[in-house]
């Protein structure tokens, strides 16, 4: 017996909602029109989908405050009794939004984010299939308990660790842990049991009360003298994500500014510019050993961009000491990366 499901579709813009206008691609297609064009073959008649618009912006133009608005809107719809929510979104910053949803969402109802690499009026768009898959996932029993998922090109990816891996290819996203569900255009199969959720305790209430804290990102390069970090500290930054080299190393000038930041009560998360593998404390001379000693938090295999969202949410929950919250979250959710001969080469 099929159980009835009420799904809410929240449109926010992005390529999936874009048309070509005077030589540029512009987001302007409303959610109801996206839904009307979606490939919903095989969807049970017991599933109803209501379309709701929340702007038509490219995701590269969204601020953290706007991302938080979307996440809180999703929580509100779930609180009103929706059995699942689908968010259509631009791919440029989709990984940030899906992580925030996972951090804030504590229920079992599926929350799914999707989009497209080709615009709505492309002769062969990918949006209709992706949206159809997203609705099927949101309405499925198999997706319950997985938290927020990113559905794209026939796969449902976990929020934690998912990242965009190609600028234009239809297979645009991957995650170290692999997909949770796979879709064939009509049905779906379970690829992995629900893993550890990304929920951050009390985050929804804190973000609703005070919003997300601003967090800055700095990328170290060979020869960095720490000037960029110093400028942020002089400006009064609340938190920093430092994208290091290799397994988690920075130039000595940046390492010295990390010491200054932590001493001033400014949390610093360390990530890597490398696509795969966790940052670890291996090297001295300004490397991960020195950064760890200076008080930086090693962010495991989290991407720079998801680490920014994590720290912003942690600052909202615990503005005076977010690092303990971040460390606890990372300890249970980072995918271990075992050292190899190649990893140890700086």
PERAFEN-V271365 format. One record per backbone hydrogen bond with DSSP energy under -0.5 kcal/mol. NH is the residue of the N-H (numbers start at 1). CO is the residue of the C=O. If there is no record, write none. Layout:
NH:CO
NH:CO
This chain:
5:46
7:5
7:48
8:84
9:50
10:8
10:86
11:9
11:52
12:88
14:57
17:14
18:15
19:26
21:19
21:24
24:21
26:19
26:24
28:17
28:26
29:17
30:28
34:30
35:31
36:32
37:33
38:34
38:35
39:128
40:38
43:40
47:44
48:5
48:46
50:7
52:9
54:11
54:55
57:12
61:58
62:59
67:63
68:64
69:65
70:66
71:67
72:68
73:69
74:70
75:71
76:72
77:73
78:74
79:75
80:76
81:78
82:77
83:6
84:6
85:110
86:8
87:112
88:10
88:86
89:114
94:91
96:93
97:93
98:94
99:95
100:96
101:97
102:98
103:99
104:100
105:101
110:83
111:147
112:85
113:149
114:87
120:15
120:18
121:18
122:119
125:122
130:126
131:127
132:128
133:129
134:130
135:131
136:132
137:133
138:134
139:135
140:137
144:141
145:108
146:143
149:111
150:157
151:113
151:149
152:150
152:155
155:152
156:181
157:150
157:155
158:178
159:148
162:159
163:174
165:172
166:172
172:170
174:163
178:175
180:156
181:156
182:189
183:154
184:187
189:182
191:180
191:189
192:180
200:103
201:199
203:200
206:202
207:203
208:204
209:205
210:206
211:207
213:312
216:239
218:241
220:218
220:243
224:221
230:226
231:227
232:228
233:229
234:230
235:231
236:232
236:233
237:232
240:267
241:216
242:240
242:269
243:218
243:241
244:242
244:271
245:249
248:245
249:245
250:286
253:224
254:251
255:251
256:252
257:253
258:254
259:255
260:256
261:257
262:258
263:259
264:260
264:261
265:262
266:261
267:238
267:265
269:240
270:297
271:242
271:269
273:244
279:300
280:247
282:280
287:284
289:283
290:283
291:287
292:288
293:289
294:290
295:291
295:292
296:291
297:268
298:296
299:270
299:297
302:299
307:303
308:304
309:305
310:306
311:307
312:308
313:309
314:310
315:311
316:312
317:313
318:314
321:318
325:321
326:322
327:323
328:324
329:325
330:326
331:327
332:328
332:329
333:329
333:330
334:330
336:334
338:336
344:340
345:342
346:344
